[in-house]
Amino acid sequence: MIKGFDERDVEINATRIHYAEGPNAGPPVVLVPGQSMAWDSYQRVMPLLARNFHVYALDVRGHGKSQHTPGQYSFATCGKDLVTFLQQVVKRPAICTGNSSGGIISLYAAVHAPELVSALLMEDPPLFSTEWPRIKDDTWVYDFFVHVVNTLPDLAGFFSTLRLPQKAGKKLMSFPRPLAWMLGGAITRRQKASPGKPVDIWWLPLAVRLFVRGLSEYDVDFTRACTDGRMFDVGPHADLLGQVKCPALLIQADSFRTEDLGLVGAMGDDDVDAAKRALPSLLIEKWNSPHVVHLAAPKKYVEALERLTSLQAGRSS
């Protein structure tokens, strides 16, 4: 729990969605985490945002304390959840901001409920790289997804065999092999001590701690939908971007490409250029940052959102 925030549940499209809500009566901002992460992955920015905004942070279906709905995961389904959340809970136009897959979900809402999305911040979203079949043919993350499906729910086995590519000068998540082996043992001990409970290991770096706990609460069928193509049902991303009417900002985090692995990261420079062609008004910022930007650079992230809000206010005046 974050001080000043209340956790609640709401029935959305016959699915229980869990969320946290702040006390400020200012303009609403809705935070949509990336795949496997829960609402409190925004814990470093929520108190900062709460100074000026009414903050909502969601657990996407299949994540955190939200209901698992195996067989029903797709970008469009999760996007419809966000639209209904805006209609039923927020009830006024909001800034929607999402990390990774949450960026695609937020984009869907901006296109399908433009009257409810006043501005859009996409935080290292996998635009174009998660179109089918490109994700299967041209990205490292597809192999990572296969590893998730093949190992979970054996969380200790997942981490003890996890290998993450690295490149000098790029701040992708670093996961040294000794830490992976040590973590596997720590997870096993924690699960034996508290069976059925989320695995929360306090001594880990925050980003890794949240990743571990998120996976321990996560429905692996969400990732399975990424390996068999069910997830990718929103059509060409260029078409979606071309329909956005509100001010929009895209933050690109670190990525690189190798001949063997393909794209490592959410978006390459060619993808960012394609996004700009599809939506010429799109603001683009390239940050030397890991994928979960709001955890790595919370103050900079809040400043970016506030700049976007100022642009939105200027357009509406």
C-alpha positions in Angstrom: 0.0 0.0 0.0 1.2 3.5 -0.8 0.2 6.2 1.7 -2.8 8.2 0.6 -4.0 5.6 -1.9 -6.9 3.2 -1.5 -7.1 -0.2 -3.3 -10.5 -1.2 -4.8 -12.1 -3.7 -7.1 -14.6 -3.1 -9.8 -16.5 -5.4 -12.2 -15.4 -4.6 -15.7 -16.8 -6.6 -18.6 -17.6 -9.5 -16.3 -14.1 -9.5 -14.9 -12.9 -8.3 -11.5 -10.3 -5.5 -12.0 -8.2 -4.3 -9.1 -6.9 -0.8 -8.9 -5.5 1.8 -6.6 -6.8 5.4 -6.4 -5.3 8.5 -5.0 -6.9 11.3 -3.0 -6.3 14.4 -5.1 -9.3 15.9 -6.9 -7.2 17.2 -9.8 -7.3 16.0 -13.4 -7.3 12.2 -13.7 -4.4 10.2 -14.9 -4.7 6.4 -15.5 -1.5 4.3 -15.2 -1.5 0.9 -17.1 1.5 -1.3 -16.2 3.4 -3.5 -18.6 3.2 -7.3 -19.0 3.6 -9.2 -15.7 3.7 -6.0 -13.6 1.1 -5.0 -11.0 -0.2 -1.5 -10.3 2.4 -0.8 -7.6 5.2 -0.9 -10.2 4.3 2.8 -10.4 5.1 3.3 -6.7 8.0 5.7 -7.3 5.8 8.1 -9.4 2.4 7.9 -7.8 3.2 10.1 -4.8 4.8 12.7 -7.1 1.8 12.6 -9.5 -0.7 12.8 -6.6 0.5 16.4 -5.9 -1.4 17.6 -9.0 -3.4 14.7 -10.4 -6.2 12.2 -9.3 -4.2 9.0 -9.9 -5.6 5.6 -10.9 -3.3 2.6 -11.3 -4.6 -0.7 -12.7 -3.9 -4.3 -12.5 -4.6 -5.5 -16.0 -6.7 -8.7 -16.1 -4.5 -11.7 -15.4 -2.1 -9.6 -13.3 -1.7 -8.7 -9.7 -5.1 -8.9 -7.8 -7.2 -8.7 -10.9 -9.1 -11.8 -12.1 -7.4 -14.4 -14.3 -9.4 -15.1 -17.5 -7.4 -17.7 -19.4 -8.4 -17.9 -23.0 -9.6 -14.3 -23.1 -6.4 -12.3 -23.4 -5.7 -9.9 -26.2 -4.8 -6.3 -26.7 -8.4 -5.5 -27.8 -9.9 -7.2 -24.7 -7.6 -5.3 -22.4 -8.2 -2.1 -24.3 -12.0 -2.6 -23.9 -11.4 -3.1 -20.2 -9.6 0.3 -20.0 -12.4 2.0 -22.0 -15.0 0.6 -19.6 -12.9 1.6 -16.6 -12.8 5.2 -17.9 -16.6 5.1 -18.4 -17.6 3.5 -15.1 -14.9 4.6 -12.6 -13.2 7.8 -13.9 -16.2 9.2 -15.6 -14.4 12.1 -17.2 -11.6 12.6 -19.7 -8.2 11.3 -18.4 -4.6 11.2 -19.4 -3.8 7.5 -20.2 -0.3 6.4 -19.8 1.0 2.8 -20.3 4.3 1.0 -20.1 5.1 -1.6 -22.7 1.9 -3.6 -23.5 0.1 -1.0 -21.3 1.1 1.5 -24.0 -0.7 -0.5 -26.7 -3.8 -0.8 -24.4 -3.8 2.9 -23.7 -3.4 3.6 -27.5 -6.5 1.4 -28.1 -8.5 3.4 -25.6 -7.4 6.7 -27.2 -8.7 5.5 -30.6 -11.9 3.8 -29.4 -12.9 6.3 -26.8 -11.4 9.7 -27.8 -13.9 11.6 -25.7 -12.4 9.9 -22.6 -8.7 10.2 -23.3 -7.4 13.8 -23.1 -3.8 12.9 -23.7 -1.7 9.7 -24.3 1.8 8.8 -23.0 3.2 5.6 -24.4 6.2 4.5 -22.4 8.4 2.3 -24.6 5.5 0.5 -26.2 6.2 -2.4 -28.6 4.7 -0.6 -31.6 5.1 -2.6 -34.8 7.4 -5.1 -33.1 4.3 -6.9 -31.7 2.5 -7.2 -35.0 2.0 -10.8 -36.1 4.1 -12.5 -37.4 6.9 -10.0 -37.0 7.2 -10.6 -33.3 7.8 -14.3 -34.0 10.3 -13.7 -36.8 12.2 -10.6 -35.8 12.3 -10.1 -32.0 14.2 -11.6 -29.0 11.2 -11.1 -26.8 9.4 -13.9 -28.6 12.0 -16.4 -27.3 11.6 -14.8 -23.9 7.9 -15.4 -24.0 8.5 -19.0 -25.0 10.7 -19.4 -21.9 8.0 -17.9 -19.7 5.4 -20.4 -21.1 7.8 -23.4 -20.8 8.8 -22.7 -17.2 6.0 -21.0 -15.3 4.5 -21.6 -12.8 7.9 -23.0 -11.8 9.1 -19.6 -10.8 12.4 -20.8 -9.4 13.1 -22.8 -12.6 12.2 -19.7 -14.7 14.9 -17.5 -13.0 17.5 -20.2 -12.6 17.5 -20.7 -16.4 16.9 -17.1 -17.5 19.4 -15.5 -19.8 19.0 -11.9 -20.8 21.0 -10.3 -23.7 23.2 -7.3 -22.9 25.1 -4.7 -24.8 27.6 -2.1 -23.5 26.0 1.3 -23.1 22.5 0.0 -23.2 20.5 -0.1 -19.9 18.3 -3.1 -20.5 17.5 -5.2 -17.4 20.7 -6.8 -16.2 20.4 -10.2 -14.6 23.8 -11.8 -13.8 23.9 -15.5 -13.7 25.0 -15.8 -10.0 21.9 -13.7 -9.1 19.7 -16.0 -11.1 21.0 -19.1 -9.3 20.7 -17.4 -5.9 17.2 -16.1 -6.7 16.0 -19.6 -7.6 16.9 -20.9 -4.1 15.3 -17.8 -2.4 12.1 -18.3 -4.3 11.9 -22.0 -3.4 12.4 -21.1 0.3 9.8 -18.4 0.2 7.2 -20.6 -1.5 7.7 -23.3 1.1 7.3 -20.8 3.9 4.2 -19.1 2.4 2.6 -21.5 -0.1 0.1 -19.8 -2.4 1.2 -16.3 -1.5 2.9 -13.8 -3.8 6.7 -14.2 -3.8 8.0 -10.9 -2.4 11.8 -10.9 -1.7 12.6 -7.6 0.0 16.4 -7.5 -0.6 16.2 -7.6 -4.3 16.6 -4.3 -6.4 13.1 -2.8 -6.7 12.7 -3.5 -10.4 13.7 -7.2 -10.0 11.6 -7.5 -6.8 8.5 -6.3 -8.6 9.2 -8.5 -11.6 9.5 -11.6 -9.4 6.3 -10.8 -7.4 4.4 -9.9 -10.6 5.3 -13.2 -12.2 4.2 -15.1 -9.0 0.7 -13.6 -9.3 0.5 -13.7 -13.1 -1.6 -15.9 -15.5 0.9 -17.4 -17.8 -1.8 -17.7 -20.5 -1.4 -14.0 -21.0 2.1 -14.8 -22.4 0.9 -17.9 -24.1 -1.5 -15.6 -26.1 1.7 -13.7 -27.2 3.3 -16.9 -28.5 0.3 -18.2 -30.5 -0.8 -14.8 -31.8 -4.1 -14.4 -29.9 -2.8 -11.2 -28.3 -2.3 -9.3 -31.4 -5.8 -8.4 -32.6 -5.9 -4.6 -32.9 -4.8 -4.4 -36.6 -1.9 -2.5 -38.1 -0.4 -0.2 -35.5 0.1 2.5 -38.1 -3.7 2.5 -38.6 -4.3 2.9 -34.9 -1.8 5.7 -34.6 -3.3 7.5 -37.5 -6.6 7.8 -35.6 -5.3 9.4 -32.5 -6.7 12.9 -31.9 -5.3 13.9 -28.6 -1.8 15.1 -27.7 0.5 12.0 -27.6 4.0 11.4 -26.4 6.2 8.3 -27.1 9.2 7.6 -24.9 11.6 5.2 -26.5 13.9 3.3 -24.1 17.1 1.4 -24.9 17.1 -1.2 -27.6 19.6 -2.8 -30.0 19.6 -5.4 -32.8 21.7 -8.4 -33.5 21.8 -10.7 -36.5 21.0 -13.7 -34.3 18.4 -12.3 -31.9 16.7 -9.6 -34.0 15.3 -6.7 -32.1 16.2 -6.7 -28.4 13.9 -4.1 -26.8 10.4 -2.7 -27.5 11.1 -0.4 -30.5 14.0 0.2 -32.9 14.7 3.5 -34.5 12.9 2.4 -37.7 9.8 1.7 -35.6 9.9 5.1 -34.0 10.3 6.7 -37.5 7.2 4.7 -38.6 5.2 5.9 -35.7 6.1 9.5 -36.5 5.0 9.0 -40.1 1.7 7.5 -39.0 1.0 10.3 -36.5 3.0 13.4 -37.5 1.9 15.3 -34.3 3.4 12.5 -32.1 6.0 13.8 -29.7 9.0 11.5 -29.4 11.7 11.4 -26.6 14.6 8.9 -26.7 15.9 8.0 -23.2 19.0 6.0 -22.3 16.9 4.0 -19.9 15.7 0.4 -19.1 12.3 -0.6 -20.4 10.3 0.3 -17.3 11.1 4.0 -17.6 9.0 5.2 -14.7 10.9 3.0 -12.3 14.3 3.9 -13.6 13.7 7.7 -13.9 10.6 8.6 -11.9 11.2 12.4 -11.7 12.0 12.7 -15.4 8.9 10.6 -16.2 6.6 12.8 -14.1 8.1 15.9 -15.8 7.4 14.4 -19.2 3.8 13.7 -18.2 3.4 17.2 -16.9 4.7 18.6 -20.2 2.2 16.6 -22.1 -0.5 17.9 -19.8 0.5 21.4 -20.5 0.2 20.7 -24.2 -3.2 19.2 -23.7 -4.4 22.2 -21.7 -3.1 24.5 -24.4 -4.9 22.6 -27.1 -8.3 22.6 -25.2 -8.2 26.3 -24.3 
